[in-house]
């Protein structure tokens, strides 16, 4: 491609709404353009990168026997009603109605449509296992689209679905996809870690999230410094404090004027925060938006509530719960800032498992400016639900080996799920076994955020600097850029054309910067768009000498035209094909 003929425009200034380096650089490099909040157009350079990521995904999926199809992004609402998710999915789903009043959605995911497809075509155990996938657009009406591709309303995703006869078959399919994902992200040069994850709105029994590790990521993972334990913070289990065996003391109401926070109560009474009980009150709603009762949660005072664990315990989506209005707390006997587990009524009480093992704690008295000492679970209050509600913090004990927990940030670029019969059961996706009996198919679901990966690659520490992007060879828009210092100079033009033609014959993707621009502008653009190799044709072209530079290095080397072409071809083949 000749840059003088390309639709190509870079920006010198940082766009106002770009918040993280990858988003800034994609906009400045002219690889994407914002259409509306959370909606982007992929420009020629950016689309070339997207296509290369997609191709790597295809190769690894095909290697595991998966077959590519393409379904419509417009999905009939009846299928979602059949699975039970039409009302439950929430406000992120874009719903539309046709002229006949029939409901559709712009697919945020594709479990229903794939299940429907396979249940129509598969009748016998002889047709299983089966794995089908697609790479297509997805739509989610994000409340706060931000960070470019990281939290957008329209994005590109690869989603695959496996169908097996039994759990053993599902286990194998899951392992195959896990390995395929490992290959994909390794080939793309990501520093990543697969971690246990919550299944969220997709559901199922087990899931791993593939997290690209970088300081700008929205995801937070917890990992052990002594064993292989790693999980998203939402999923990570916590270790309860050791069970206490001391005698229960008599409850004692004490005056605690103006102490509405755990910190204030602990300081006023001269105790540590881990000897207090923290109350968090929520209003629950049904899928029609009608109020559906108040939930009172209780955890140790120095702990943080894990909202994912809470909504999982209640078996509701997160959008159906929010902090309760203080004006309504009196209906359950609560008092804002002074609520405790004793004396509540007409609400759902959820208690963190740790509190059931501790003795003589301080909790709110459900009375203004008062707390109660020596509150004990079982004697003084009980719960409707007891479970782990805590967030695993850095420095906590590992739930597996007792080692020290560390946290890291990253970007979720893919996730794999064991769905089991979550969709095949309500949608009656069955096959005939060897005895001609109907059996439910066991399903797995496997997603790769292609557009998220596109941006996450840049956020890797070695894939950008102050001058721009540094693309890995495997997904760079072009492998080599040939920069002509003085276009129109017959010698420079001839040498540049020779290099351009030879590299193309060597199957190297090459960009010829023949624009009538100052050399400094060309060098800045080459660095900004991140082409791995730059060959500069300048004043020594008549001597057969050019400048050779790798984008990731500071050093430049003068070498002959032949040596530059050879070096470029060799590094492209080595880093692109491993040969």
Secondary structure as GFF3:
##gff-version 3
##sequence-region A 1 579
A	DSSP	three_ten_helix	3	5	.	.	.	ID=ss1
A	DSSP	alpha_helix	21	28	.	.	.	ID=ss2
A	DSSP	beta_strand	32	36	.	.	.	ID=ss3
A	DSSP	beta_strand	39	42	.	.	.	ID=ss4
A	DSSP	alpha_helix	44	63	.	.	.	ID=ss5
A	DSSP	beta_strand	67	68	.	.	.	ID=ss6
A	DSSP	beta_strand	74	76	.	.	.	ID=ss7
A	DSSP	alpha_helix	77	83	.	.	.	ID=ss8
A	DSSP	beta_strand	94	97	.	.	.	ID=ss9
A	DSSP	beta_strand	103	106	.	.	.	ID=ss10
A	DSSP	alpha_helix	111	121	.	.	.	ID=ss11
A	DSSP	three_ten_helix	125	127	.	.	.	ID=ss12
A	DSSP	beta_strand	130	139	.	.	.	ID=ss13
A	DSSP	three_ten_helix	148	150	.	.	.	ID=ss14
A	DSSP	beta_strand	154	164	.	.	.	ID=ss15
A	DSSP	alpha_helix	167	187	.	.	.	ID=ss16
A	DSSP	beta_strand	192	196	.	.	.	ID=ss17
A	DSSP	beta_strand	206	213	.	.	.	ID=ss18
A	DSSP	beta_strand	219	224	.	.	.	ID=ss19
A	DSSP	beta_strand	230	232	.	.	.	ID=ss20
A	DSSP	beta_strand	252	255	.	.	.	ID=ss21
A	DSSP	alpha_helix	262	269	.	.	.	ID=ss22
A	DSSP	three_ten_helix	273	275	.	.	.	ID=ss23
A	DSSP	beta_strand	277	285	.	.	.	ID=ss24
A	DSSP	beta_strand	291	300	.	.	.	ID=ss25
A	DSSP	alpha_helix	307	314	.	.	.	ID=ss26
A	DSSP	three_ten_helix	318	320	.	.	.	ID=ss27
A	DSSP	beta_strand	321	323	.	.	.	ID=ss28
A	DSSP	three_ten_helix	326	332	.	.	.	ID=ss29
A	DSSP	beta_strand	348	352	.	.	.	ID=ss30
A	DSSP	three_ten_helix	353	357	.	.	.	ID=ss31
A	DSSP	beta_strand	361	364	.	.	.	ID=ss32
A	DSSP	beta_strand	370	375	.	.	.	ID=ss33
A	DSSP	beta_strand	385	387	.	.	.	ID=ss34
A	DSSP	beta_strand	405	420	.	.	.	ID=ss35
A	DSSP	beta_strand	430	432	.	.	.	ID=ss36
A	DSSP	beta_strand	438	440	.	.	.	ID=ss37
A	DSSP	beta_strand	442	449	.	.	.	ID=ss38
A	DSSP	alpha_helix	450	459	.	.	.	ID=ss39
A	DSSP	three_ten_helix	461	463	.	.	.	ID=ss40
A	DSSP	beta_strand	464	465	.	.	.	ID=ss41
A	DSSP	beta_strand	468	469	.	.	.	ID=ss42
A	DSSP	beta_strand	480	484	.	.	.	ID=ss43
A	DSSP	alpha_helix	490	505	.	.	.	ID=ss44
A	DSSP	beta_strand	510	513	.	.	.	ID=ss45
A	DSSP	alpha_helix	519	529	.	.	.	ID=ss46
A	DSSP	beta_strand	533	537	.	.	.	ID=ss47
A	DSSP	three_ten_helix	541	543	.	.	.	ID=ss48
A	DSSP	beta_strand	545	550	.	.	.	ID=ss49
A	DSSP	beta_strand	556	560	.	.	.	ID=ss50
A	DSSP	alpha_helix	561	577	.	.	.	ID=ss51
###
